[in-house]
Amino acid sequence: MDAHRRPLLDRTPALLTEGYAWLPNRMRDSTRPAVRTRLLGRPALAVRGPEAVRFFYDESHVHRHGAIPPPILDTLFGQGAVHTLDGAAHRTRKELFLPLLETGRVARLTEHVTGAWDEAVRAWSERDRVVLFDEAASVLTRGVCDWAGVPPGAVDAGTLSRDLVAMVDGFAAPGPRHLRARRARARQETRTARLVEEVRAGTVAAPADSVLGRVARHQDTAHGPLDSRTAAVELLNVLRPTVAVSWFVAFAAHALHRWPAHRERLRTGDDAFATAFAHEVRRFYPFAPFLGARTVTELSWHGESVPAGGILLLDVYGQNHDEKLWGDPYSFRPARFLDRPPGPDELVPQGGGDPAGGHRCPGERITVGLLQALAVRLARLDCTVPEQDLRVPLRRIPTRPRSGFAVTGVRAP
């Protein structure tokens, strides 16, 4: 019997109980840099390492269409999203997002968000206690909506912030968190589709070069303008990952509390160190456990194979903690990124490869820019960290400090 045809026990229940450790545990027990398993009833092959990243993103043998399970589409990405497309259709749709990577646009988004942060800090000083995770989500929502050209009053910022967080928080969780995520997506797709229709009708103004304007006017090569629901999905795919930076903000606060020696260097405004700190937060702390693609042909990797129609998995959490790549992966050491910038296929918290032509997240540059700016502000924040539960449970996906990182006695600058 061929190796990939041997029956394998489905490991989906183990994923739900082991969380981020699920694939690293399988990889550690293997003598090869690839592991055969079964996930969601389908044969799967898990790989790791820079060479594996290039293998994973080779569109000649994997597709994204059909690879993302419906529960994740119905919560995190949305039906018909750019993440589900391949080839020319994917490249055409991605043209909607690539201008957002321009240096000037990233800088303007950062200005909107840091302005909202500075305003929020003044309000925090009048409160006994604030939870940084929640407050960061609110700040990021206000900042990204202003930057995206969403008119003030066109959305309820508080509801939108909570819904965007719910979409991320429930994508990989069964039970109530997943149901909240589904309801949040359905609610925001309906509201955002209505906003797109109002822009197209001329009853709501949106500058042509704004994100809202671009989404409303974008045309796919084969199908013309996006229907309003798909346009809403793609607008949310700009807003949602920006607000997801709140996870990294909470992790940055956690890192500064555990390793306060980094605080002083961040306070000085050392840009190179702030960037290195942002990279290390993204490497050290868990966010995406792995990425998946559907195999369109039988594939073999270092002696292990998976049939066509199976799943190819990239072990993101394992790679970001691989001793061969990082030497001391469980030490939080931003200086590792001062020696040299990370290779595109080494540090992969938001995927690997080329964001222009491949499936690497085009918002990665935005994430780094926002995180380095907010890390400096966190280092300068005059407050007290009270006793609380700061554990980061690896069984929970996506995880975060249990308390959300609460602070008291905030003193406005």
LINURUR-V116651 format. One record per residue. N is the residue number from 1. D_LAST is the distance of its C-alpha to the last C-alpha in Angstrom with 1 decimal. Layout:
N;D_LAST
N;D_LAST
This chain:
1;69.8
2;67.0
3;63.9
4;61.6
5;64.2
6;64.2
7;62.8
8;59.2
9;57.6
10;54.8
11;51.5
12;49.3
13;49.2
14;48.2
15;45.3
16;44.1
17;44.4
18;43.2
19;40.3
20;38.9
21;41.4
22;44.4
23;45.1
24;44.0
25;46.4
26;49.2
27;48.5
28;48.4
29;51.8
30;53.4
31;55.2
32;54.4
33;51.2
34;52.0
35;52.6
36;54.7
37;53.7
38;54.0
39;51.2
40;51.6
41;55.3
42;55.3
43;56.0
44;52.9
45;52.3
46;49.1
47;48.1
48;45.4
49;44.6
50;44.2
51;47.8
52;47.6
53;44.7
54;46.9
55;49.7
56;47.6
57;46.5
58;50.0
59;51.0
60;54.7
61;54.8
62;51.9
63;50.7
64;47.6
65;49.7
66;50.8
67;48.7
68;45.7
69;46.9
70;46.8
71;44.4
72;41.8
73;42.6
74;42.4
75;38.9
76;37.0
77;38.6
78;40.8
79;44.5
80;45.4
81;42.1
82;42.0
83;42.0
84;45.5
85;47.1
86;49.0
87;50.5
88;50.5
89;49.1
90;46.0
91;45.6
92;46.0
93;43.5
94;41.0
95;41.1
96;39.0
97;36.1
98;36.5
99;35.0
100;31.7
101;31.7
102;31.6
103;28.8
104;27.7
105;27.6
106;25.6
107;23.0
108;22.9
109;22.6
110;19.6
111;18.0
112;18.8
113;17.4
114;14.1
115;13.6
116;14.6
117;12.3
118;9.1
119;10.7
120;11.7
121;8.4
122;7.9
123;11.5
124;11.4
125;9.5
126;12.8
127;15.0
128;16.7
129;17.1
130;16.5
131;18.8
132;17.3
133;20.6
134;21.0
135;17.6
136;18.0
137;21.4
138;20.2
139;17.6
140;20.3
141;22.9
142;21.1
143;20.4
144;23.9
145;25.7
146;24.2
147;25.1
148;28.5
149;29.5
150;29.7
151;29.6
152;27.2
153;29.3
154;31.7
155;30.4
156;28.8
157;25.6
158;25.3
159;29.0
160;28.8
161;25.9
162;27.9
163;31.1
164;29.8
165;28.6
166;31.9
167;33.9
168;32.5
169;32.5
170;36.1
171;37.9
172;39.3
173;39.7
174;42.8
175;42.7
176;40.1
177;37.2
178;39.6
179;40.8
180;37.3
181;36.8
182;40.1
183;39.3
184;35.9
185;37.4
186;40.3
187;38.1
188;35.8
189;38.7
190;40.5
191;37.5
192;36.7
193;40.4
194;40.6
195;37.6
196;39.5
197;42.6
198;40.9
199;39.7
200;43.2
201;44.7
202;42.5
203;41.0
204;37.5
205;36.3
206;34.9
207;34.7
208;37.4
209;35.1
210;32.6
211;32.8
212;34.2
213;36.7
214;37.8
215;38.5
216;40.4
217;42.5
218;43.0
219;46.7
220;48.1
221;51.1
222;53.7
223;52.5
224;50.8
225;47.7
226;45.9
227;46.8
228;43.9
229;43.4
230;43.2
231;40.9
232;38.7
233;38.9
234;37.7
235;34.8
236;33.7
237;34.2
238;31.4
239;29.0
240;29.9
241;29.3
242;26.0
243;24.8
244;26.5
245;23.8
246;22.0
247;24.6
248;23.4
249;19.7
250;20.8
251;23.0
252;20.3
253;18.2
254;21.6
255;22.3
256;19.2
257;20.0
258;23.6
259;23.2
260;20.0
261;21.5
262;20.4
263;16.7
264;16.6
265;18.6
266;16.5
267;13.3
268;15.4
269;16.0
270;19.7
271;21.1
272;24.3
273;22.9
274;20.5
275;23.7
276;25.7
277;23.2
278;23.5
279;27.3
280;27.5
281;25.6
282;28.1
283;31.0
284;30.3
285;29.3
286;32.0
287;31.9
288;35.2
289;38.1
290;40.6
291;41.8
292;45.3
293;47.9
294;51.5
295;54.3
296;56.8
297;59.3
298;60.1
299;57.7
300;58.1
301;55.5
302;56.6
303;59.6
304;58.0
305;58.6
306;57.6
307;59.7
308;59.1
309;57.1
310;55.2
311;51.6
312;50.0
313;46.8
314;44.2
315;42.6
316;39.0
317;37.5
318;40.4
319;40.1
320;36.4
321;37.5
322;40.7
323;41.5
324;43.7
325;40.7
326;37.9
327;39.6
328;37.3
329;36.1
330;34.6
331;32.4
332;28.8
333;28.9
334;26.9
335;28.8
336;31.9
337;30.5
338;29.8
339;33.6
340;34.5
341;33.2
342;34.6
343;37.9
344;38.1
345;40.6
346;38.9
347;35.4
348;36.1
349;33.5
350;34.0
351;37.6
352;39.4
353;41.4
354;40.7
355;38.4
356;40.4
357;43.8
358;43.3
359;41.5
360;38.3
361;35.3
362;34.4
363;30.8
364;30.3
365;28.7
366;26.3
367;25.4
368;24.8
369;22.7
370;20.4
371;20.3
372;19.5
373;16.6
374;15.2
375;16.1
376;13.8
377;10.8
378;12.4
379;12.7
380;9.1
381;8.3
382;8.0
383;10.9
384;14.6
385;17.5
386;20.4
387;24.0
388;25.2
389;27.6
390;26.2
391;29.6
392;30.2
393;33.7
394;35.8
395;38.3
396;35.9
397;35.7
398;33.0
399;31.3
400;27.7
401;26.3
402;28.1
403;25.2
404;23.2
405;20.5
406;19.0
407;15.8
408;15.0
409;12.5
410;9.4
411;6.4
412;3.8
413;0.0
